[in-house]
Amino acid sequence: MTTLPPPPQHGVILFAHGSRDPQWRAPIEAVRQHIARHQPQVLTCCAYLELCEPDLAQATRDLLAQGAASITITPMFLGTGKHAREDLPQLMAALRAQHPQVQFTVQQAIGEDPRMTALMADIACTPAHTSS
């Protein structure tokens, strides 16, 4: 009986700005943990532009080492500012040159997705729960 190799895996990198404050990373890590719980077949990690690690290149290497054959980069920015418009395309060009066998997909800034817009509007209009 021949054993077939496992199917290629897909990876997702949650790409954020970064901060020296370790608490800043908590929401991005919470998204990663949510994906791990609800879609365990998707390899997921976080990457940061600056001020903390891993950077995008290291996160890519980590996912490839885990067996990812394709990777989606999700910019965790509210809008398409300089980082998404200028920095990310340069980083992607370098990644594509280093890993030509990998299919990379870059999503729009997460804050520009209509689903996120609707969710933020809903949150803004929902009375806050205060503890007294």
N, C-alpha and C positions, 0 to 999 in steps of 0.2 A: 504494500500500500504506500503510495506516494503522499508525503505531507506537503500541502501547499503552503507557500509563504503567507504570512498575515497580510491583509489588504493594506495598502498605503494609508497612512494616517494624515489627518489635517491638523494644522496648528493655527492658533490665534495668538497674536501679540497685541496686548493692550498697551498702546504707546502714549505716554504722558510726558509732561514737561519735566517734572522732577523738583525736588526740594531738599534742603538740608534737614528740614523738620521731619522726623520719621512718622509723625502722626498724619502728615499730609498724604502719605501713601495709602492710608487705611481704606479710603473709598475705592481706589483702583484695585487693591488687593481683594476687597470684598466682591468686586465684579468677577475677578479671577476665581475666587472660591465658589461663587454662585455657578459659574460655568462648570467647574470641576464636580460639583454636586449634581447638577441637572443634565449635563451633557458630558459624562466622563470619557466618552470616546474621542472628544476633542482635546488635543494637547494645548495647554494654555499657559502663558506666562506674561509678566509685565516687563516693560522696557521703558527707559527714561532718556530724555534728550540730554539732560545735564543734572548735575548736583547729587545724583545717587545712581546706584547700579541695580540691575545690569543695563547696559546700553543696548541699542537695537541690534548691533552686530553680535553681541554675546547672547542675547535672547534667541536670535536666529540659530546660532551654533547649538544652543541648549536644545531647541526643538528638533533640529536635524539629528542630534545625537539620540533623541528619544524615538526617532523613526518618522518624523514628519516628511511628507513628500511635497506638500503644498502649504503655504502660509498666508494667512490674511492678517494684514496690519490694520488695526482699528485705532485711529487717532482719537484719544480721549480728550479732545478740545471742544469748547463750546462753539467755536467758529473757525473758519479757515483764515487764520492770521499768518504771520510771517513763518512760524514754525511749520505749519502744514503746507504753506504755499512754496517756501524756498528750502528750508532745512530738510524736510522729509523727502522731497524728490532727489536731493543730492545723496542722502543716505541710501535711498532705494536703488539709485544707479550703482552705487558701490556694492550693495548686496547682490544685485542681479549679475554684476561682473564676477563677484567671488563665488556665486552659487548658480551657475547657468542652468543646472538641472532642476532647480526648484521653481515651481509656479508661485509667484507672489501676486497677491491682490491687495490693493490699498483702498480702504473704504473712505468715504467722506468723513469730515469731522463729525463726531457723534452728536454734537449739539445742533447740527444742521439737518439731522434726520427728523422728518415730520412726527414720528412716534415720540421722539425725545421732546420735541417742542410741545406736543400735546400733554405729555407727562409733566413737564415743568410748569405748564399753565395750570394743570389740575392741582399740583402741589401748591402753587402760589395762591390759588383761590380756596384752598381748604384751610379752615381754621386750625391754628396750631394748638396742640394739646399742651397745656401748661400744668405743671405739678404745683399744688398749693399746700 
